[in-house]
């Protein structure tokens, strides 16, 4: 096939991608195998920009889907930027950026350890720094291949009716950190398959990137801003297992003559080492402003006990918590098992549950 000769294949998101081995400073063709692949993804991380080569599977034919661009070290990506997720490997498109506060306990200044307190602030004074995240759409063709490593219906909302516990999700909507973006270009006028792509974006070949926001995207962003906004990110590493937590306030509902406040939290687990480990248990402590302290223990997370290996180093999921108070804190540990049967605990960084958002009614659907 023209343009895909002498390429090194890279599997990401269960599909086969290819990058040129020549002309490192010039455009690099990006190729994918035709048909669905049930392959183990190899991961390109921002810390390690190498490619993982595999023998091409029997019967797979590479076809060009775009050309890699140089990732931005400074500045933000624009609406309409096409990208590959550097960890989970799916194709996506940037809708708009968020400026978040990143509280990274790994780089916090050394401070004396303190005893655990009910607010969940355990050990270090952590100062937040500004970090860019993006609201993105995931290509529907890649969702089946990443569903075991990252939920594709993780962005949920409270339903606007009598059932105070009802939730709904927008499939294929995600939040992506700046360093996870591997940008590319495509000549396809509809390069991402998602039901919202053409509702939100308009092809304009005079622009770079050639996809601009429609008025429907701007209106949707403005109307749903309080329930989409990403503001705080918390990160901590224990024994080469990095835990990143992003909490979202979802709104308040009345139930049995009391107010119930809801939050969604997204957690990403990353194995920064080459040793294989498996998550076995979770242990949460949940403190409410009303004065209650709850302990939650259980097997795995969201019904799974994911294995983190060199080939598949990350797992991401979302869950929910409700309090009968307008704020609280959460913290805890994940228990992992090594191949020899030994266990170790990984800290979950403490994070606040705040409801200081505009108390409008949360959305009950896609509002244009």
C-alpha positions as CSV (number, residue, x, y, z in Angstrom):
1,X,0.0,0.0,0.0
2,X,1.4,3.4,-0.9
3,X,2.6,5.4,2.0
4,X,2.9,2.5,4.4
5,X,6.0,0.8,3.3
6,X,8.8,0.2,5.8
7,X,6.7,1.2,8.8
8,X,6.9,-0.1,12.3
9,X,3.5,-1.3,13.5
10,X,2.1,-0.1,16.8
11,X,-1.0,-1.6,18.4
12,X,-3.0,0.9,20.4
13,X,-6.6,0.6,21.5
14,X,-6.7,-3.0,20.1
15,X,-6.0,-1.6,16.5
16,X,-2.8,-1.5,14.5
17,X,-1.2,1.8,13.9
18,X,2.0,2.6,12.1
19,X,4.6,5.4,12.2
20,X,7.3,6.1,9.6
21,X,10.8,5.2,10.7
22,X,12.3,7.8,8.4
23,X,12.2,11.6,8.4
24,X,11.8,12.1,12.1
25,X,11.4,15.8,11.7
26,X,8.9,15.6,8.9
27,X,5.3,14.3,8.6
28,X,4.8,10.7,9.7
29,X,2.1,8.6,8.2
30,X,-0.3,7.1,10.7
31,X,-1.9,3.8,9.6
32,X,-4.5,1.4,11.0
33,X,-5.4,-2.2,10.2
34,X,-8.6,-2.7,8.5
35,X,-11.3,-4.6,10.5
36,X,-11.7,-5.0,14.2
37,X,-8.6,-6.1,16.1
38,X,-8.6,-8.2,19.3
39,X,-5.0,-7.4,20.0
40,X,-3.2,-6.5,23.2
41,X,-2.4,-2.8,23.1
42,X,1.1,-1.5,23.2
43,X,1.3,1.8,24.9
44,X,3.2,5.0,23.9
45,X,3.5,7.2,27.0
46,X,4.6,10.8,27.2
47,X,7.5,9.8,29.4
48,X,8.7,7.1,27.0
49,X,8.2,8.1,23.3
50,X,9.5,4.9,21.9
51,X,7.3,2.6,19.8
52,X,6.5,-1.0,20.6
53,X,7.0,-3.2,17.6
54,X,5.0,-6.4,17.0
55,X,4.8,-8.8,14.1
56,X,1.9,-7.9,11.9
57,X,-1.0,-10.3,12.5
58,X,-2.0,-12.6,9.7
59,X,-4.5,-11.1,7.2
60,X,-4.3,-7.5,8.5
61,X,-3.8,-4.8,5.9
62,X,-2.6,-1.4,7.0
63,X,-4.5,1.6,5.7
64,X,-3.6,5.3,6.3
65,X,-5.8,7.3,8.6
66,X,-3.7,10.4,9.1
67,X,-0.3,12.0,9.7
68,X,1.3,12.5,13.1
69,X,2.1,16.0,14.2
70,X,4.7,17.1,16.8
71,X,3.1,17.2,20.3
72,X,2.9,20.7,21.8
73,X,5.2,21.3,24.7
74,X,3.7,24.8,25.2
75,X,0.3,26.2,24.5
76,X,-3.1,24.5,24.1
77,X,-4.6,22.4,21.4
78,X,-7.5,24.0,19.6
79,X,-11.1,22.8,19.1
80,X,-11.1,20.2,16.4
81,X,-7.7,18.8,17.0
82,X,-7.5,15.1,16.1
83,X,-5.4,12.9,18.4
84,X,-4.5,9.4,19.6
85,X,-4.6,8.9,23.3
86,X,-1.1,8.1,24.3
87,X,-2.1,5.6,27.1
88,X,-5.4,4.0,25.9
89,X,-4.8,4.4,22.2
90,X,-8.2,5.5,21.0
91,X,-8.8,8.1,18.3
92,X,-10.5,11.3,19.4
93,X,-11.1,15.0,18.8
94,X,-10.7,17.9,21.1
95,X,-13.9,19.9,21.9
96,X,-12.6,22.5,24.3
97,X,-10.0,22.9,27.1
98,X,-10.3,23.0,30.9
99,X,-7.9,24.8,33.2
100,X,-7.6,22.5,36.2
101,X,-5.6,22.8,39.5
102,X,-3.3,19.8,39.8
103,X,-2.4,18.7,43.3
104,X,0.6,16.4,42.9
105,X,1.6,14.9,46.2
106,X,4.7,13.4,44.5
107,X,6.2,16.8,44.1
108,X,4.9,18.4,47.3
109,X,7.5,20.0,49.5
110,X,8.8,17.7,52.2
111,X,6.8,18.2,55.4
112,X,6.5,16.3,58.7
113,X,4.0,13.4,58.5
114,X,0.8,14.1,60.4
115,X,-1.7,11.7,61.9
116,X,-4.8,11.0,59.8
117,X,-7.6,13.5,60.6
118,X,-11.3,13.4,59.8
119,X,-10.9,15.8,56.9
120,X,-8.6,13.3,55.2
121,X,-5.6,15.6,54.9
122,X,-3.0,13.1,55.9
123,X,0.6,14.0,55.3
124,X,1.7,16.8,53.0
125,X,0.8,20.4,52.3
126,X,0.1,20.4,48.6
127,X,-0.1,23.4,46.4
128,X,-2.0,23.2,43.2
129,X,-0.6,24.3,39.8
130,X,-2.5,25.0,36.6
131,X,-2.8,22.1,34.2
132,X,-4.6,21.8,30.9
133,X,-7.2,19.1,30.3
134,X,-9.5,18.6,27.3
135,X,-13.1,17.6,26.8
136,X,-13.0,15.1,23.9
137,X,-15.1,12.7,21.9
138,X,-13.9,9.1,21.4
139,X,-14.2,7.4,18.1
140,X,-17.0,4.8,18.4
141,X,-14.9,2.3,16.4
142,X,-12.3,2.2,19.1
143,X,-14.7,1.9,22.1
144,X,-15.0,-1.9,22.0
145,X,-11.2,-2.2,22.1
146,X,-10.6,0.0,25.1
147,X,-13.7,-1.0,27.3
148,X,-11.6,-3.3,29.4
149,X,-9.1,-0.6,30.3
150,X,-11.2,2.6,30.4
151,X,-14.9,3.2,30.7
152,X,-16.4,4.8,27.6
153,X,-19.6,5.9,29.4
154,X,-17.8,7.5,32.4
155,X,-19.3,11.0,32.1
156,X,-22.6,10.8,33.9
157,X,-25.3,13.2,35.1
158,X,-28.2,13.2,37.5
159,X,-31.5,12.5,35.7
160,X,-34.0,15.3,36.1
161,X,-37.0,13.4,37.4
162,X,-38.5,11.9,40.6
163,X,-35.9,9.1,40.9
164,X,-33.2,10.8,42.9
165,X,-30.7,8.0,42.2
166,X,-31.2,7.8,38.4
167,X,-28.1,8.6,36.3
168,X,-27.6,9.0,32.6
169,X,-24.4,9.0,30.5
170,X,-23.1,10.5,27.4
171,X,-21.2,7.7,25.6
172,X,-17.8,8.5,24.2
173,X,-17.2,11.6,26.1
174,X,-13.9,11.8,28.0
175,X,-11.4,14.1,29.8
176,X,-7.8,14.0,28.6
177,X,-4.7,15.5,30.0
178,X,-2.5,17.6,27.7
179,X,0.4,15.2,27.9
180,X,-1.8,12.3,26.8
181,X,-2.5,14.0,23.4
182,X,-0.7,12.6,20.3
183,X,-1.9,15.0,17.6
184,X,-2.4,14.0,14.0
185,X,-4.1,15.4,10.9
186,X,-6.4,13.7,8.4
187,X,-7.8,14.5,5.0
188,X,-11.1,12.8,5.9
189,X,-13.9,15.3,6.4
190,X,-15.5,13.0,9.1
191,X,-12.4,11.3,10.6
192,X,-14.1,10.5,14.0
193,X,-17.2,8.4,14.2
194,X,-19.4,9.7,16.9
195,X,-23.0,10.8,16.8
196,X,-22.1,14.3,18.1
197,X,-19.1,14.9,15.8
198,X,-21.1,16.6,13.0
199,X,-23.5,18.3,15.4
200,X,-20.6,19.9,17.3
201,X,-18.0,20.5,14.5
202,X,-18.0,21.9,11.0
203,X,-15.3,21.1,8.4
204,X,-13.5,24.2,7.1
205,X,-10.4,23.4,5.0
206,X,-9.2,27.0,5.4
207,X,-8.6,26.5,9.1
208,X,-6.0,24.6,11.1
209,X,-7.2,22.2,12.4
210,X,-9.9,22.1,9.7
211,X,-12.8,21.5,12.2
212,X,-14.4,24.5,13.9
213,X,-17.0,24.7,16.6
214,X,-20.6,25.0,15.6
215,X,-22.9,27.2,17.6
216,X,-24.5,24.0,19.0
217,X,-21.2,23.1,20.7
218,X,-20.7,26.6,22.2
219,X,-24.4,26.6,23.5
220,X,-24.0,23.1,24.9
221,X,-20.8,24.0,26.7
222,X,-22.3,27.1,28.2
223,X,-25.5,25.5,29.3
224,X,-23.9,22.4,30.8
225,X,-20.7,24.1,32.1
226,X,-21.5,23.6,35.9
227,X,-21.8,19.8,35.4
228,X,-19.0,19.3,33.0
229,X,-16.3,21.5,34.6
230,X,-13.1,19.9,35.6
231,X,-11.5,22.0,38.4
232,X,-9.3,19.9,40.7
233,X,-7.0,16.9,40.0
234,X,-5.2,14.9,42.7
235,X,-2.2,12.6,42.2
236,X,0.0,10.4,44.3
237,X,2.4,7.5,43.7
238,X,3.1,4.5,46.0
239,X,5.6,1.8,45.0
240,X,5.4,2.9,41.3
241,X,1.6,2.8,41.2
242,X,0.3,6.2,40.4
243,X,-3.3,7.1,41.4
244,X,-5.0,10.1,39.8
245,X,-8.4,11.3,41.1
246,X,-10.7,13.9,39.5
247,X,-13.9,14.7,41.4
248,X,-17.0,16.3,39.8
249,X,-20.0,17.8,41.6
250,X,-23.2,16.5,40.0
251,X,-25.9,18.4,41.9
252,X,-28.4,18.0,44.8
253,X,-31.6,16.1,45.1
254,X,-34.3,15.9,47.7
255,X,-35.0,12.5,49.1
256,X,-37.2,11.6,52.2
257,X,-37.3,15.3,53.3
258,X,-33.6,15.7,53.2
259,X,-31.0,17.0,50.7
260,X,-28.7,14.5,49.0
261,X,-25.6,15.8,47.3
262,X,-24.0,13.8,44.5
263,X,-20.4,13.6,43.1
264,X,-18.8,11.6,40.4
265,X,-15.1,10.7,40.7
266,X,-12.8,9.4,38.0
267,X,-9.8,7.4,39.0
268,X,-6.8,6.4,36.8
269,X,-4.3,3.7,38.0
270,X,-1.0,3.5,36.3
271,X,1.9,1.0,36.7
272,X,5.1,3.0,36.2
273,X,7.2,-0.2,36.6
274,X,7.6,-3.3,34.5
275,X,6.4,-5.7,37.2
276,X,2.9,-7.1,36.8
277,X,0.5,-6.3,39.6
278,X,-3.2,-6.9,40.2
279,X,-5.7,-4.8,42.1
280,X,-7.5,-6.9,44.7
281,X,-9.2,-4.6,47.2
282,X,-10.4,-1.1,47.8
283,X,-10.6,0.7,51.2
284,X,-12.4,4.0,51.4
285,X,-12.8,6.5,54.2
286,X,-15.6,9.1,53.5
287,X,-16.0,12.1,55.8
288,X,-19.1,14.2,55.6
289,X,-19.5,17.8,56.9
290,X,-22.4,16.5,59.0
291,X,-19.8,14.7,61.1
292,X,-20.1,11.2,59.9
293,X,-17.1,9.0,58.9
294,X,-17.9,6.0,56.8
295,X,-15.6,3.1,55.9
296,X,-16.1,1.1,52.7
297,X,-14.2,-2.0,51.8
298,X,-14.7,-4.3,48.9
299,X,-13.2,-6.5,46.2
300,X,-11.7,-4.8,43.2
301,X,-13.4,-1.7,41.6
302,X,-16.5,-1.5,39.5
303,X,-16.7,-5.3,39.5
304,X,-13.2,-5.8,38.2
305,X,-9.7,-6.7,39.5
306,X,-7.6,-5.2,36.7
307,X,-4.1,-6.4,36.0
308,X,-1.5,-3.6,35.3
309,X,1.4,-4.8,33.2
310,X,4.1,-3.3,31.0
311,X,1.9,-3.9,28.0
312,X,-1.3,-2.6,29.6
313,X,-0.1,-0.3,32.4
314,X,-3.3,1.7,33.0
315,X,-6.9,1.3,34.1
316,X,-9.5,4.1,34.4
317,X,-13.0,4.0,35.9
318,X,-15.6,6.3,37.4
319,X,-17.9,5.9,40.4
320,X,-20.3,7.9,42.5
321,X,-20.8,9.0,46.1
322,X,-23.6,10.8,47.8
323,X,-23.7,12.7,51.1
324,X,-26.4,14.3,53.2
325,X,-24.2,17.3,53.5
326,X,-22.9,19.9,51.1
327,X,-19.3,18.9,51.4
328,X,-16.9,16.3,52.6
329,X,-13.6,14.4,51.9
330,X,-12.6,11.0,50.7
331,X,-9.3,9.1,50.9
332,X,-8.2,5.5,51.2
333,X,-6.0,2.7,49.7
334,X,-6.0,0.1,47.0
335,X,-4.5,-3.3,47.8
336,X,-2.4,-4.8,45.0
337,X,-1.0,-8.3,44.7
338,X,2.3,-9.3,43.2
339,X,3.0,-12.5,41.2
340,X,4.6,-14.1,44.2
341,X,1.3,-13.6,46.2
342,X,2.6,-10.8,48.4
343,X,0.4,-7.6,48.8
344,X,1.0,-3.9,49.2
345,X,-1.2,-0.9,49.7
346,X,-1.3,2.1,47.4
347,X,-2.5,5.4,48.8
348,X,-5.5,7.2,47.2
349,X,-4.8,11.0,47.5
350,X,-7.3,12.7,49.7
351,X,-9.7,14.9,47.8
352,X,-12.5,17.3,48.7
353,X,-16.1,16.9,47.8
354,X,-17.4,20.5,47.3
355,X,-20.8,21.7,46.1
356,X,-19.9,25.4,45.5
357,X,-21.4,25.3,42.0
358,X,-24.4,27.2,40.7
359,X,-27.3,25.2,42.1
360,X,-29.3,25.1,38.9
361,X,-31.1,21.9,38.0
362,X,-28.6,19.5,36.5
363,X,-29.2,18.7,32.8
364,X,-31.7,16.0,31.9
365,X,-30.4,15.4,28.4
366,X,-28.3,16.9,25.7
367,X,-29.2,20.6,25.7
368,X,-28.5,22.7,22.6
